[in-house]
Amino acid sequence: MFPDWLKFKKYPHIGKPLSKIKDAGWVMDYVTSPSKIAKHKFTPLLHKVIYQRKYRPNKDALKNISGKRERSVQDPKKREIFYASHLDSIIYSYYSSKLIDSYENYLQNKDFGISAVAYRKIPVISGKKGNKSNIEFAFQTFQFIEENKKRKLSIIVADVTSFFDNLDHRILHKQWKKVLDLESLPEDHYNVYKSLISKKYVDELDLFLKFKNNLIVERGVPNNDKKTRLRYKSVKHIWNLKKERVVAYCTKEDFFKKAINLIKVEKKCSLQHKRCRGKCNLKGIPQGTPISATLANIYMLDFDKLIFEKAKKNDAYYQRYSDDLIIVCDQKDENLFNNLIRDAIEDLAKLEIQPKKTNIYRYQEIDGCFNGGILNENGQIVPNKQLEYLGFEYDGNKVRVKTVGFSKFYRSMKRAFRRGVHFASKPENKNHNLFEERLYKRFTYKGAKRRLKYKPDSTSETGYSKTKQQHWGNYISYLEKANRVMRPINNDDTIQKQYSKFWLNFNKEMKKANTEIGDKVKDS
């Protein structure tokens, strides 16, 4: 049995990949040795930018004939992601587990510990397996509103601007010591801390272009389907990395001999901060390492304590999920809490919440109906836009899943069918197989059930044996759970009705795909 923090990744990076079978022993000895980690030389992070498509309703948009708000394509959401090398990733994961234990011990007898909910293992039922997810945390918030419908409520939803990019290093250092209950950081912890704040990285595309004619790929061993070997190969395009089974861009030795000039370091002044004339301090830690999320919770300790205690004193509700926070309070206390979170985030965390990223909703009972909507710039309630939090929408009576998730699901489905048609139409695919089983697993109820995975086993009577890996289902699994958790509020299967047409649309795509394959085969 291996500890939870020992996770072997497969993404290509600088240095050959590690194997659980061959390397687990020495990796565990190395990572758990403070003296070795204190002297460890961290490899530069691998940097990439992920763009997320945004198709959102216009501001104060009215509903069309179908009852839906008018939408338009907006600037995509940009996320800077950093990947640690395989050994560094395990080091971060190990120190994250140590800090999580210290963080939970620190919060053990503190009331405000229930307010920070992201990246923590909080049991659904105490003493039993199964931890809460964003679904349960959203339910807790909506349940508080349900239990206080006799009050005139204001709901403040805000998120911190560029959270990971702007963390103050001195505050992080102070909070790190606080949870460890130490006056100074041990040398091993300090080396991990330095590796994060230095933020040395290499752009993924630059690294690919440097070594694309000599990438390290994994290939099978002739006459042995259980073994693999590594060899060098040229790959023309970066989007073919997965197809070519690239496991590393280069060895560490080759990188430090041939590509050390690719290393980039965060400068004290970025272009948008020229006014500071080089006097500003470095800020932020990389988003994407195994320890980043844990440090986010530790960093916000003082803020969580202040807001929770003020909320409790005013019979209000406060919850923070990473950089998203929500406060449910009386309408008379709306300005109090709106100003409080802005001042506290600046004073205690040296961060900021932009007004445009803060939404205020008001709900109250009128003529026996509890309803409301978002507060616009003119101080008017707009019922067209209801409370949105952690992927759900709440209108004062029913909880629904935000439609953005369904749009993403349908786009993925159509993309998968297009790929299926492309490969099924190739001459070498004599059966013109659409790989229907894979499509059923990803996009229908047939793949929604969570179960143990099986692997081929010639010694078994059935030809297969159980593994310890789980098949976690698909998007429908998530929706089924959401429907079940939110049922006490909805008193019916509202969320289930939202995805009732999945099967019909899937079969339409299946029929369309088979027709296209038939036409292409005839033409060829």
Protein Blocks (a to p, Z undefined) as FASTA:
>chain_A
ZZfklccdfbdcedidddfklmmmmmmmmmmmmklmmmpccddddddddddddddddehi
acdfkopacdddddddddddddddfklmmmmmmmmmmmmmmmmmmmmmgmklmmpmghpa
cdfbghiaciddfklmmmmmmmmmmmmmmpccdddddddehkllmocfklmmmmmmmmno
pabdcfklmmmmmmmmnopacdfklmmmmmmmmcccddddehiakbccddddddfbfklm
mmnopabfbdfklmmmmmmmmpccddfbdfklmmnnopaccedjdehiaklmmmmmmmmm
mmmmmmmmmmmmnopacddehjaccddddfklmmmmmmmmmmmmmmmnopacdfklpccd
ddddeehiacdddddfkopacfkbccdeehiacehjaccddfklmmmmmmmmmmmmmmmm
mmmmpmklmnopghlmlmmmmmmmklmpgcddddddfkbmnopacdfbdcebjfklmmmm
mmmmmmmmnopafklmmmmmmmmmmmmmmmmmmmmmmmmmmmZZ
